[in-house]
Amino acid sequence: MTHFKTLEYIKNSYSSRICQLTEEKKAGKKIVGTLCLFVPDEIIFAADADRVILCGGKNDTISIAEQYLPRNICPLVKSSFGSVVNNGRSGVKSCSHFGLVDIVVAENTCDSKKKMYELLGDYVPTYVLDLPQKPDSLAAVKYFLEELNKFKGVMEQLTGNKVTVEQLKKEIISSNETRKLLHRLYDLRKTDSPPISGVDVIKVMQKQYVLSAEDFKKALRSLIDEAEKIKADFKTDFTRKPRIMISGCPMPGGNTKVPEIIENRGGIIVVEESCTGTRSFWDLVDESKDPMTALAERYIKIPCSCMTPNDRRIDNILELAREFKVDGVVNYTLQFCHGYNIERYKVQQALRNAGIPVLSIETDYSDSDVEQIGLRVDAFMEMLS
């Protein structure tokens, strides 16, 4: 795969982002930490606050979390909690941005997260946004709109700034611009010879909620320009590799174990049906409607496994498989993530009925199963070839 200058910029952007957040905090701007796509950035930015993601993708902080939380819960929950409460013991280092937030805006999704938030509030102010978990019911949008209006009030109280309709509309347009850029990037992966690897795209997506919105947008434009130029200039076809979709749990920063195994073993990841991938940007917010209503309608459609029934996710997987011409799907779940692990059966069934091969992988953040996963991926690639 080609080397992209923009990827180096994104890779090295973390320290400058920490400096930016630190200076903002000194100037009185409030920093909001989030852990889920269901929390609308548009409301945070409309209140003139900044936002940074707190999802943990490192194995190092899990042992700290296990002093408070059970071992048999999702590593993402443990890594996130351990990163927030870590005080530097045993030489463990957490990402610097975890200690900069003034408030965590959490969300009522899986049971492990919900109960973890009750402990998290002892370490940092935590506000939990409630979610209706039957999103297709008539009352769901109305209820979620009420919750978003409460959240708007929390942001106004935190910052001392009124969230106006005009400011919300401005932030919706800005966020939609980012979503449209991500669609352009993903469109390049639909080609027979994708100019950028899946691992590289995932690393870009992991920075989506770490970098400022404007810096991320700037990086996307630069990366798309590079990729389009490479695609136009390249005259010889790449070696045909099995086209893979990863579907399932999110992959926060520091967690690219499975994608790296897939591409090191001969596959090319062309799309991710996950919170790190398409769920984060696929649907735009309707700019013609009342902004709060439009936000409620857009965000409640995110097909997380906490929702029931979750047929929208199955439909999305099949649609993406066709659109990106995938040869096979790797259904990726984290250990003890019961929602996605239980939903795995329906995903497998739908894909097999559609004639699409699927490999299910359940793992954590450690390297203990790298060889075992590699052997399974080898067999899957051989079957697809």
Residue pairs with C-beta under 8 A, 6 or more apart in sequence:
1 196
1 197
1 200
2 195
2 196
2 230
4 196
4 200
4 223
4 226
4 227
5 222
5 226
6 219
6 222
6 223
6 226
7 200
7 203
7 204
7 223
9 219
9 222
10 203
10 204
10 207
10 211
10 219
10 223
11 203
13 207
13 211
13 215
13 219
14 95
14 210
17 52
17 97
17 210
17 211
17 212
17 215
18 96
18 97
18 100
20 212
21 31
21 50
21 52
21 97
21 100
22 100
24 31
24 50
25 31
25 100
25 102
29 48
29 49
29 50
29 159
30 47
30 49
30 50
30 102
30 103
30 158
30 159
31 49
31 50
31 51
31 52
31 100
31 101
31 102
32 44
32 49
32 50
32 51
32 52
32 101
32 102
32 103
32 104
32 105
32 155
32 158
33 51
33 52
33 53
33 54
33 97
33 98
33 101
33 103
33 104
33 105
33 124
34 41
34 44
34 51
34 52
34 53
34 54
34 104
34 105
34 106
34 209
35 53
35 54
35 55
35 80
35 104
35 106
35 107
35 113
36 106
36 107
36 109
36 113
36 275
37 275
37 279
37 280
37 299
37 302
37 304
38 107
38 109
38 129
38 131
38 299
38 302
38 304
39 105
39 106
39 107
39 129
39 151
40 148
40 151
40 295
40 299
41 51
41 171
41 175
41 209
41 213
42 168
42 171
42 172
42 175
42 285
42 291
42 295
43 148
43 151
43 152
43 155
43 163
43 168
43 171
43 295
44 50
44 51
44 105
44 155
45 51
45 171
45 174
45 213
46 155
46 163
46 164
46 167
46 168
46 170
46 171
47 152
47 155
47 156
47 158
47 159
47 161
47 163
48 159
48 161
49 155
49 158
49 159
50 212
51 209
52 97
52 100
52 101
52 209
52 210
53 208
53 209
53 210
53 252
53 253
54 80
54 83
54 84
54 97
54 98
54 101
54 104
55 76
55 79
55 80
55 250
55 252
55 253
56 76
56 78
56 79
56 80
56 81
56 82
56 83
56 252
56 254
57 76
57 79
57 206
57 251
57 252
57 253
57 254
57 255
57 365
58 79
58 83
58 94
58 95
58 254
58 255
58 365
59 75
59 79
59 364
59 365
59 366
60 92
60 93
61 78
61 79
61 82
61 83
61 86
61 92
61 94
62 75
62 78
62 79
62 82
62 365
63 82
63 90
63 92
64 82
64 85
64 86
64 89
64 92
65 77
65 78
65 79
65 81
65 82
65 85
66 78
66 82
68 81
68 85
68 119
69 77
69 78
69 81
69 116
69 119
72 336
73 112
73 336
74 110
74 112
74 334
74 335
74 336
74 337
75 334
75 335
75 336
75 364
75 365
76 249
76 250
76 252
76 334
76 337
77 110
77 112
77 113
77 116
79 252
79 365
80 116
81 116
81 119
81 120
82 94
83 94
83 95
83 98
84 94
84 98
84 104
84 120
84 123
84 124
85 120
85 123
86 92
86 94
86 98
95 253
97 210
101 124
102 125
102 158
103 124
103 125
103 126
103 127
103 154
103 158
104 117
104 120
104 124
104 125
104 126
104 127
105 126
105 127
105 129
105 151
105 154
106 113
106 117
106 120
106 126
106 127
106 128
106 129
107 113
107 128
107 129
107 131
108 114
108 128
108 129
108 130
108 131
109 131
109 304
109 306
110 305
110 306
110 337
110 338
110 339
111 338
112 336
114 128
117 126
117 128
120 126
127 151
127 154
129 147
129 148
129 151
130 147
131 144
131 147
131 300
131 306
132 139
132 140
132 143
132 144
132 300
133 306
133 307
133 308
134 140
134 307
134 308
134 309
135 300
135 301
135 307
135 312
136 309
136 312
140 300
141 293
141 296
141 297
141 300
144 296
144 299
144 300
145 292
145 293
145 296
148 292
148 295
148 296
148 299
149 292
152 163
152 292
155 161
155 163
156 162
156 163
165 290
165 291
168 291
168 292
168 295
169 287
169 291
172 285
172 287
172 291
172 294
172 295
173 287
174 213
174 217
175 213
175 285
176 284
176 285
176 287
177 217
178 213
178 216
178 217
178 220
178 281
179 281
179 282
179 283
179 284
180 284
181 217
181 220
181 221
181 224
182 220
182 280
182 281
183 281
183 282
184 224
185 196
185 201
185 204
185 220
185 223
185 224
185 227
186 201
186 271
186 278
188 194
188 195
188 196
188 224
188 227
188 228
188 231
189 196
189 198
189 201
189 270
189 271
189 324
190 270
190 323
190 324
190 325
191 231
192 237
192 240
193 231
193 234
193 237
193 238
194 238
194 268
194 270
195 227
195 228
195 230
195 231
195 234
196 223
196 227
197 263
197 268
197 269
198 244
198 246
198 259
198 262
198 263
198 268
198 269
198 270
198 272
199 256
199 259
199 260
199 263
199 269
201 269
201 272
202 251
202 256
202 259
202 269
202 272
202 276
202 277
203 256
204 219
204 220
204 223
205 272
205 276
205 277
205 280
206 251
206 252
206 253
206 276
207 216
207 219
207 253
208 216
208 280
210 253
211 219
241 266
241 267
241 268
242 266
242 267
242 268
242 327
242 328
242 381
242 384
242 385
243 267
243 268
243 270
243 324
243 325
243 326
243 327
243 328
244 262
244 267
244 268
244 269
244 270
244 326
244 327
244 328
244 329
244 330
245 269
245 270
245 271
245 272
245 273
245 317
245 320
245 321
245 324
245 326
245 328
245 329
245 330
246 258
246 259
246 262
246 269
246 271
246 272
246 273
246 274
246 277
246 329
246 330
246 332
247 272
247 273
247 274
247 317
247 329
247 330
247 331
247 332
247 347
248 273
248 274
248 331
248 332
248 333
248 340
248 344
248 347
249 274
249 275
249 332
249 333
249 334
249 337
249 340
250 274
250 275
250 276
251 258
251 259
251 272
251 274
251 276
251 332
252 276
254 365
255 365
257 363
257 365
257 367
257 370
257 373
258 330
258 332
258 361
258 363
258 373
259 269
261 370
261 373
261 374
261 377
262 269
262 330
262 377
263 269
264 374
265 374
265 377
265 378
265 381
266 381
266 385
267 377
267 381
267 384
270 324
270 325
270 326
271 277
271 278
271 320
271 323
271 324
271 326
272 278
273 279
273 313
273 316
273 317
273 320
274 332
275 302
275 304
278 316
278 320
279 302
279 303
279 304
282 316
283 298
283 301
284 298
285 291
285 294
285 295
285 298
286 294
286 297
286 298
287 294
288 294
289 297
301 312
303 310
303 312
303 313
303 316
304 310
304 313
304 339
305 313
305 337
305 339
305 340
305 342
305 343
306 339
307 313
310 343
313 343
313 347
314 346
314 347
314 350
317 329
317 347
317 350
317 351
318 350
318 351
318 354
320 326
321 329
321 351
321 354
321 356
326 356
327 357
327 384
328 356
328 357
328 358
328 359
328 380
328 383
328 384
329 347
329 351
329 356
329 357
329 358
329 359
330 358
330 359
330 360
330 361
330 377
330 380
331 344
331 347
331 348
331 358
331 359
331 360
331 361
332 361
332 363
333 340
333 341
333 344
333 360
333 361
333 362
333 363
334 340
334 362
334 363
334 364
335 362
335 363
335 364
341 362
344 360
347 358
348 358
348 360
351 357
351 358
352 358
357 380
357 383
357 384
359 376
359 377
359 380
361 373
361 376
363 369
363 373
